[in-house]
Amino acid sequence: MNLILQALPVAAPTVGWAAHALFLSRRLHSARTDRLTGLMRREEFTARAGRAFRHPHTAVLLLDLNGFKQINDTHGHEAGDQVIAAVGRRLAVWCRERGGFAARLGGDEFTALVRLAPEADADAEMTCLSARLSAPLDTGRVTLAPRASIGLCRPAHRPGGGLSDLLRAADEAMYAAKRCGDHWRPAGAAPVVHRTASAHRPGRPQRSGTHLTLLTPVRRKAS
């Protein structure tokens, strides 16, 4: 008993620090993780992707759900949240199988970084992803099939470009897919950009206050 009493003054601070460290770890994880999907947030994605995107087999993806506003308006936000959560889980699994990771940028927009070998069939890979994302989802009240438009960009599409360049190209490809009714599009040749008074870039529809930067929230109504 005396030995136990003598050890208490030493053990108590140790236990206290351990509990405090666990608390801080959980707070940090929460700050880096999207509550609804369990995916990383944009800041964490920026840091991790900034180190990983230079791999020659890298592919950067931008995804945006089609008709998501109608899901919220017709079936309620609870159903919309279930769709977002399901898409996040499905995207995460697909990415892990390809040595990558994903993040939720906000609203119904996601991004991902994966590794696809040069000989990989990009159309087959994107078709596989699209099929997984659109698998029927039973919300308890209605069965929904989420559908996404996907843009893909490889480093070869933007030689010498940084992560922001790849993401911008994937973003433009995503909107090209959405306009054409395709489930995905690869990035095209880098456009020659001419400055205009409105400073809008090609590809993304002109929406006031919308900027594709990973460090600033994307302020855009759900499509």
Residue pairs with C-beta under 8 A, 6 or more apart in sequence:
31 41
32 40
32 41
32 43
32 44
33 39
33 40
33 41
33 44
34 40
34 41
34 88
34 103
34 104
36 81
36 84
36 85
36 88
36 104
37 84
37 85
37 87
37 88
37 89
37 92
37 104
38 85
38 88
38 89
38 92
39 88
39 91
39 92
39 102
39 103
39 104
39 110
40 48
40 101
40 102
40 103
41 103
41 104
42 103
42 105
42 106
42 111
42 214
42 215
42 217
43 214
43 215
44 103
45 101
45 102
45 103
45 111
45 113
45 214
46 163
46 214
46 215
48 101
48 113
49 60
49 113
49 163
50 163
52 58
52 113
53 60
53 113
53 155
53 163
53 166
54 155
55 115
56 118
56 155
57 115
57 116
57 117
57 118
58 113
58 114
58 115
58 154
58 155
58 166
59 113
59 114
59 115
59 116
59 122
59 152
59 153
59 154
60 111
60 112
60 113
60 152
60 153
60 154
60 163
60 166
60 167
60 170
61 110
61 111
61 112
61 113
61 114
61 150
61 151
61 152
61 153
61 170
62 109
62 110
62 111
62 150
62 151
62 167
62 170
62 171
62 173
62 174
63 87
63 91
63 109
63 110
63 111
63 112
63 133
63 148
63 149
63 150
63 151
63 174
64 108
64 109
64 110
64 148
64 149
64 174
64 175
64 178
64 223
65 83
65 84
65 87
65 108
65 109
65 146
65 147
65 148
65 222
65 223
66 147
66 148
66 149
66 178
66 223
67 147
67 223
68 80
68 83
68 107
68 108
68 222
68 223
69 221
69 222
69 223
71 79
71 80
71 83
71 144
72 79
72 80
72 222
75 139
75 141
75 142
75 144
78 139
79 139
79 141
79 142
79 144
82 137
82 139
83 137
83 139
83 144
83 146
84 104
84 108
86 137
86 146
87 110
87 133
87 146
87 148
88 102
88 104
88 110
90 132
90 133
90 135
91 102
91 110
91 112
91 129
91 133
92 101
92 102
93 132
94 114
94 128
94 129
94 132
95 101
95 102
95 112
95 113
95 114
98 114
98 115
98 116
98 125
99 114
99 115
100 112
100 113
100 114
100 115
101 112
101 113
102 110
102 111
102 112
102 113
103 110
103 111
103 112
104 110
105 111
105 214
105 218
106 217
106 218
107 218
107 220
107 221
107 222
108 222
108 223
109 218
109 220
110 148
111 167
111 170
111 214
116 122
116 125
116 154
122 152
122 186
123 184
126 150
126 152
126 183
126 184
127 183
127 184
129 150
129 184
130 147
130 148
130 150
130 183
130 184
133 146
133 147
133 148
134 145
134 146
134 147
134 148
135 145
136 143
136 144
136 145
137 143
137 144
137 145
137 146
147 183
148 183
149 174
149 175
149 177
149 178
149 182
149 183
149 184
150 174
150 177
150 183
150 184
150 185
151 169
151 170
151 171
151 172
151 173
151 174
151 175
151 176
151 177
151 184
151 185
151 186
151 187
152 170
152 173
152 184
152 185
152 186
152 187
153 166
153 167
153 169
153 170
153 173
153 186
153 187
154 166
154 186
154 187
155 161
155 166
157 166
157 169
157 186
157 187
157 188
157 190
158 165
158 166
158 169
158 187
158 190
161 169
161 190
163 214
164 213
164 214
166 187
167 212
167 214
168 201
168 212
169 187
169 188
169 190
170 187
171 203
171 204
171 212
172 187
172 188
172 201
172 202
172 203
172 204
173 184
173 185
173 186
173 187
173 188
173 203
174 185
175 203
175 204
175 205
176 182
176 185
176 188
176 203
177 183
177 184
177 185
178 223
191 202
193 201
193 202
198 206
200 206
204 210
204 212
207 220
209 219
209 220
210 218
210 219
210 220
211 218
212 218
